[in-house]
Amino acid sequence: MDMSAEFRLPGSRWKCAGLLALTVLYVPAGIAHFVRPEFYLAIMPPYLPWPLALVYVSGVAEIAGGLGVLAIRTRRWAGLGLAALLLAVMPANIHMATHPEAYATLAPGWALYVRLPIQLVLIGWALWATNPDPPSAPGR
C-alpha cells in the first residue's frame, strides 16, 4: 500500500493549510481534555449527565477528527465529525453566554457571545477543508 497516496494533501494551498490547521487546532485541544479535565468540567452545563465522560468523549472526538483529516480515506468523515462535534457543544456555549456570571473567572461576558459565531466559522472551515476537490478536467 502506498502510504504517500493515503496522506496526500489537496492541490490547493489554502485547503492544504486548512487541513493542517485543523490538525494543529484539534489534536492539542483534544489532548487537553485528558491533561486538564477540570477546565472542561468547569464549563460543562449542569443539566448534562456524566460530565467527566463527556469531557473524555469530546477529547477523543477532537483527536480523532484532527488526525482523521490528514488521511484521504477518513478526511470527509473526520470533517463531518468535527462539524457534528461543534454542533454538539453549541448548547454548552449558549449556556455559558446566557449565564456569564457563572463563568466570570474564565472569560468576560462579551467573549462568551463572540464564541457563538466563531463556532459557525469553525463548522464551515471543517466542512470546506475536508470537502473533496473536484476532479480535474481532461487535458488540464
Contacts in CASP RR format, 6 or more apart in sequence:
PFRMAT RR
TARGET T0000
AUTHOR 0000-0000-0000
METHOD contacts of the structure
MODEL  1
MDMSAEFRLPGSRWKCAGLLALTVLYVPAGIAHFVRPEFYLAIMPPYLPW
PLALVYVSGVAEIAGGLGVLAIRTRRWAGLGLAALLLAVMPANIHMATHP
EAYATLAPGWALYVRLPIQLVLIGWALWATNPDPPSAPGR
5 72 0 8 1.000
6 71 0 8 1.000
6 72 0 8 1.000
6 73 0 8 1.000
7 70 0 8 1.000
7 71 0 8 1.000
7 72 0 8 1.000
8 72 0 8 1.000
9 15 0 8 1.000
9 16 0 8 1.000
9 19 0 8 1.000
9 20 0 8 1.000
9 70 0 8 1.000
10 16 0 8 1.000
10 19 0 8 1.000
10 133 0 8 1.000
11 133 0 8 1.000
12 133 0 8 1.000
15 128 0 8 1.000
15 129 0 8 1.000
15 133 0 8 1.000
18 125 0 8 1.000
18 129 0 8 1.000
19 69 0 8 1.000
19 70 0 8 1.000
19 75 0 8 1.000
19 129 0 8 1.000
19 130 0 8 1.000
21 129 0 8 1.000
22 65 0 8 1.000
22 66 0 8 1.000
22 69 0 8 1.000
22 79 0 8 1.000
22 82 0 8 1.000
22 125 0 8 1.000
22 126 0 8 1.000
22 129 0 8 1.000
22 130 0 8 1.000
23 66 0 8 1.000
23 67 0 8 1.000
23 69 0 8 1.000
23 70 0 8 1.000
25 66 0 8 1.000
26 62 0 8 1.000
26 63 0 8 1.000
26 65 0 8 1.000
26 66 0 8 1.000
26 82 0 8 1.000
27 62 0 8 1.000
27 63 0 8 1.000
27 66 0 8 1.000
27 67 0 8 1.000
29 59 0 8 1.000
29 62 0 8 1.000
30 58 0 8 1.000
30 59 0 8 1.000
30 60 0 8 1.000
30 62 0 8 1.000
30 63 0 8 1.000
31 59 0 8 1.000
31 63 0 8 1.000
32 39 0 8 1.000
32 40 0 8 1.000
33 40 0 8 1.000
33 55 0 8 1.000
33 56 0 8 1.000
33 58 0 8 1.000
33 59 0 8 1.000
33 60 0 8 1.000
33 62 0 8 1.000
34 56 0 8 1.000
34 59 0 8 1.000
37 52 0 8 1.000
37 55 0 8 1.000
37 56 0 8 1.000
40 55 0 8 1.000
40 58 0 8 1.000
41 51 0 8 1.000
41 52 0 8 1.000
41 55 0 8 1.000
42 103 0 8 1.000
42 106 0 8 1.000
43 92 0 8 1.000
43 96 0 8 1.000
43 103 0 8 1.000
43 106 0 8 1.000
44 51 0 8 1.000
44 54 0 8 1.000
44 55 0 8 1.000
44 92 0 8 1.000
45 91 0 8 1.000
45 92 0 8 1.000
45 95 0 8 1.000
45 96 0 8 1.000
47 95 0 8 1.000
48 54 0 8 1.000
48 92 0 8 1.000
58 85 0 8 1.000
58 88 0 8 1.000
58 89 0 8 1.000
61 81 0 8 1.000
61 82 0 8 1.000
61 85 0 8 1.000
62 82 0 8 1.000
62 85 0 8 1.000
64 78 0 8 1.000
65 78 0 8 1.000
65 79 0 8 1.000
65 81 0 8 1.000
65 82 0 8 1.000
65 85 0 8 1.000
66 78 0 8 1.000
66 82 0 8 1.000
67 78 0 8 1.000
68 74 0 8 1.000
68 75 0 8 1.000
68 77 0 8 1.000
68 78 0 8 1.000
69 75 0 8 1.000
69 78 0 8 1.000
69 79 0 8 1.000
69 82 0 8 1.000
69 126 0 8 1.000
69 129 0 8 1.000
69 130 0 8 1.000
75 130 0 8 1.000
75 132 0 8 1.000
76 130 0 8 1.000
76 131 0 8 1.000
76 132 0 8 1.000
78 130 0 8 1.000
79 126 0 8 1.000
79 127 0 8 1.000
79 129 0 8 1.000
79 130 0 8 1.000
80 127 0 8 1.000
80 130 0 8 1.000
81 126 0 8 1.000
82 122 0 8 1.000
82 123 0 8 1.000
82 126 0 8 1.000
82 130 0 8 1.000
83 123 0 8 1.000
83 124 0 8 1.000
83 126 0 8 1.000
83 127 0 8 1.000
86 119 0 8 1.000
86 122 0 8 1.000
86 123 0 8 1.000
86 126 0 8 1.000
87 123 0 8 1.000
89 119 0 8 1.000
90 116 0 8 1.000
90 119 0 8 1.000
93 112 0 8 1.000
93 115 0 8 1.000
93 116 0 8 1.000
93 119 0 8 1.000
94 116 0 8 1.000
96 102 0 8 1.000
96 103 0 8 1.000
96 112 0 8 1.000
96 115 0 8 1.000
97 109 0 8 1.000
97 112 0 8 1.000
97 113 0 8 1.000
97 115 0 8 1.000
97 116 0 8 1.000
100 108 0 8 1.000
100 109 0 8 1.000
100 112 0 8 1.000
103 109 0 8 1.000
103 112 0 8 1.000
END
